[in-house]
Amino acid sequence: MDKLEIKGNWNEVKGKAKQQYSDLTDDDLKYQEGQEDEMLGRVQKKLGKTRDEVVDWLKSL
């Protein structure tokens, strides 16, 4: 799997993610370069989705 690439404004993507899944928090979606895996793991655990599903979902926002 390619490294997660988040294009555009992360705050906008984060807002859309929180609209779709209101149980996601700012802490769940904290994005720092080099810590993509940690963020994906938190979201994956909270949503009960696979890593690939989370990556595809974020890229679609």
MDTraj code that builds the backbone (N, CA, C; nanometers):
import mdtraj as md
import numpy as np

residues = "MET ASP LYS LEU GLU ILE LYS GLY ASN TRP ASN GLU VAL LYS GLY LYS ALA LYS GLN GLN TYR SER ASP LEU THR ASP ASP ASP LEU LYS TYR GLN GLU GLY GLN GLU ASP GLU MET LEU GLY ARG VAL GLN LYS LYS LEU GLY LYS THR ARG ASP GLU VAL VAL ASP TRP LEU LYS SER LEU".split()
xyz = np.array([
    [0.0841, -0.1184, 0.0000],
    [0.0000, 0.0000, 0.0000],
    [0.0880, 0.1239, 0.0000],
    [0.0507, 0.2187, -0.0809],
    [0.1242, 0.3447, -0.0857],
    [0.1051, 0.4218, 0.0445],
    [0.2031, 0.5024, 0.0742],
    [0.1941, 0.5871, 0.1926],
    [0.0739, 0.6810, 0.1768],
    [0.0017, 0.7010, 0.2852],
    [-0.1157, 0.7878, 0.2813],
    [-0.0738, 0.9287, 0.2415],
    [-0.1373, 0.9781, 0.1369],
    [-0.1109, 1.1147, 0.0933],
    [-0.2385, 1.1947, 0.1107],
    [-0.2337, 1.2920, 0.1964],
    [-0.3498, 1.3769, 0.2187],
    [-0.3265, 1.5063, 0.1434],
    [-0.4111, 1.5280, 0.0428],
    [-0.3953, 1.6452, -0.0420],
    [-0.4895, 1.7546, 0.0048],
    [-0.4523, 1.8780, -0.0218],
    [-0.5378, 1.9912, 0.0118],
    [-0.5263, 2.0298, 0.1572],
    [-0.6295, 2.0894, 0.2041],
    [-0.6316, 2.1443, 0.3387],
    [-0.6803, 2.0388, 0.4378],
    [-0.5951, 1.9946, 0.5275],
    [-0.6311, 1.8889, 0.6215],
    [-0.7469, 1.9307, 0.7110],
    [-0.7554, 2.0585, 0.7479],
    [-0.8658, 2.1025, 0.8341],
    [-1.0004, 2.0816, 0.7647],
    [-1.0048, 2.1017, 0.6344],
    [-1.1271, 2.0796, 0.5586],
    [-1.1632, 1.9312, 0.5568],
    [-1.0641, 1.8458, 0.5317],
    [-1.0861, 1.7012, 0.5302],
    [-1.1312, 1.6551, 0.6684],
    [-1.0663, 1.7066, 0.7721],
    [-1.1003, 1.6702, 0.9089],
    [-1.2447, 1.7083, 0.9402],
    [-1.2869, 1.8258, 0.8966],
    [-1.4253, 1.8696, 0.9189],
    [-1.5254, 1.7786, 0.8503],
    [-1.4960, 1.7382, 0.7275],
    [-1.5848, 1.6471, 0.6551],
    [-1.5908, 1.5110, 0.7225],
    [-1.4776, 1.4647, 0.7725],
    [-1.4731, 1.3358, 0.8410],
    [-1.5596, 1.3398, 0.9664],
    [-1.5498, 1.4479, 1.0430],
    [-1.6272, 1.4602, 1.1654],
    [-1.7762, 1.4754, 1.1359],
    [-1.8122, 1.5319, 1.0212],
    [-1.9529, 1.5406, 0.9834],
    [-2.0097, 1.4018, 0.9544],
    [-1.9317, 1.3173, 0.8890],
    [-1.9786, 1.1832, 0.8547],
    [-1.9796, 1.0901, 0.9753],
    [-1.8833, 1.1049, 1.0639],
    [-1.8718, 1.0196, 1.1824],
    [-1.8544, 1.1097, 1.3035],
    [-1.9655, 1.1455, 1.3642],
    [-1.9622, 1.2439, 1.4726],
    [-1.8849, 1.1964, 1.5958],
    [-1.8596, 1.0657, 1.6068],
    [-1.7846, 1.0176, 1.7228],
    [-1.6343, 1.0350, 1.7075],
    [-1.5877, 1.0802, 1.5903],
    [-1.4455, 1.1102, 1.5724],
    [-1.4143, 1.2439, 1.6389],
    [-1.3023, 1.2507, 1.7083],
    [-1.2624, 1.3734, 1.7766],
    [-1.1391, 1.4337, 1.7090],
    [-1.1046, 1.5548, 1.7508],
    [-0.9830, 1.6178, 1.7000],
    [-0.8609, 1.5321, 1.7326],
    [-0.8607, 1.4699, 1.8501],
    [-0.7486, 1.3832, 1.8877],
    [-0.7381, 1.2632, 1.7948],
    [-0.8542, 1.2064, 1.7550],
    [-0.8527, 1.0928, 1.6627],
    [-0.7943, 1.1328, 1.5281],
    [-0.8198, 1.2555, 1.4864],
    [-0.7817, 1.3013, 1.3532],
    [-0.6580, 1.3903, 1.3545],
    [-0.5838, 1.3877, 1.4643],
    [-0.4618, 1.4676, 1.4725],
    [-0.3612, 1.4159, 1.3705],
    [-0.3259, 1.5010, 1.2770],
    [-0.2359, 1.4613, 1.1679],
    [-0.1039, 1.5347, 1.1827],
    [0.0020, 1.4576, 1.1979],
    [0.1358, 1.5144, 1.2001],
    [0.2204, 1.4317, 1.1055],
    [0.3009, 1.5005, 1.0291],
    [0.3856, 1.4304, 0.9334],
    [0.4673, 1.3236, 1.0044],
    [0.4699, 1.2057, 0.9460],
    [0.5437, 1.0949, 1.0032],
    [0.4636, 1.0116, 1.1011],
    [0.3423, 1.0568, 1.1345],
    [0.2610, 0.9830, 1.2296],
    [0.1280, 0.9398, 1.1672],
    [0.1292, 0.9183, 1.0362],
    [0.0073, 0.8787, 0.9667],
    [-0.0463, 0.7463, 1.0202],
    [0.0434, 0.6510, 1.0455],
    [0.0008, 0.5191, 1.0919],
    [-0.0717, 0.5261, 1.2259],
    [-0.0235, 0.6111, 1.3144],
    [-0.0885, 0.6259, 1.4448],
    [-0.2286, 0.6828, 1.4291],
    [-0.2429, 0.7863, 1.3469],
    [-0.3732, 0.8469, 1.3226],
    [-0.4670, 0.7464, 1.2567],
    [-0.4173, 0.6733, 1.1568],
    [-0.4999, 0.5742, 1.0886],
    [-0.5443, 0.4650, 1.1849],
    [-0.4565, 0.4237, 1.2730],
    [-0.4908, 0.3213, 1.3708],
    [-0.6019, 0.3646, 1.4640],
    [-0.5964, 0.4902, 1.5097],
    [-0.7018, 0.5428, 1.5972],
    [-0.8360, 0.5448, 1.5245],
    [-0.8366, 0.5948, 1.4006],
    [-0.9605, 0.6029, 1.3233],
    [-1.0109, 0.4623, 1.2914],
    [-0.9203, 0.3756, 1.2531],
    [-0.9546, 0.2368, 1.2193],
    [-1.0228, 0.1687, 1.3387],
    [-0.9662, 0.1843, 1.4560],
    [-1.0219, 0.1223, 1.5759],
    [-1.1594, 0.1793, 1.6085],
    [-1.1737, 0.3106, 1.5980],
    [-1.2995, 0.3756, 1.6344],
    [-1.4116, 0.3405, 1.5365],
    [-1.3783, 0.3291, 1.4079],
    [-1.4807, 0.3031, 1.3065],
    [-1.4997, 0.1550, 1.2775],
    [-1.4074, 0.0708, 1.3218],
    [-1.4172, -0.0715, 1.2956],
    [-1.3969, -0.1055, 1.1489],
    [-1.3102, -0.0300, 1.0833],
    [-1.2807, -0.0520, 0.9417],
    [-1.1358, -0.0962, 0.9255],
    [-1.1046, -0.1510, 0.8077],
    [-0.9668, -0.1884, 0.7793],
    [-0.8866, -0.0638, 0.7459],
    [-0.7558, -0.0777, 0.7491],
    [-0.6684, 0.0355, 0.7156],
    [-0.6962, 0.0838, 0.5735],
    [-0.7104, -0.0092, 0.4806],
    [-0.7371, 0.0289, 0.3414],
    [-0.8690, 0.1039, 0.3282],
    [-0.9711, 0.0602, 0.4024],
    [-1.1005, 0.1291, 0.3973],
    [-1.0881, 0.2714, 0.4503],
    [-1.0125, 0.2895, 0.5578],
    [-0.9937, 0.4230, 0.6151],
    [-0.9177, 0.5127, 0.5175],
    [-0.8114, 0.4601, 0.4575],
    [-0.7322, 0.5383, 0.3619],
    [-0.8185, 0.5783, 0.2424],
    [-0.8934, 0.4839, 0.1872],
    [-0.9804, 0.5146, 0.0731],
    [-1.0858, 0.6177, 0.1100],
    [-1.1433, 0.6048, 0.2289],
    [-1.2441, 0.6994, 0.2743],
    [-1.1858, 0.8402, 0.2878],
    [-1.0678, 0.8521, 0.3506],
    [-1.0058, 0.9847, 0.3656],
    [-0.9708, 1.0462, 0.2305],
    [-0.9233, 0.9650, 0.1395],
    [-0.8886, 1.0170, 0.0062],
    [-1.0120, 1.0630, -0.0706],
    [-1.1283, 1.0050, -0.0390],
    [-1.2513, 1.0401, -0.1098],
    [-1.3128, 1.1711, -0.0603],
    [-1.2702, 1.2174, 0.0579],
    [-1.3296, 1.3396, 0.1157],
    [-1.2854, 1.4649, 0.0435],
])
top = md.Topology()
chain = top.add_chain()
for i, resn in enumerate(residues, 1):
    res = top.add_residue(resn, chain, resSeq=i)
    for name in ("N", "CA", "C"):
        top.add_atom(name, md.element.get_by_symbol(name[0]), res)
traj = md.Trajectory(xyz[None], top)
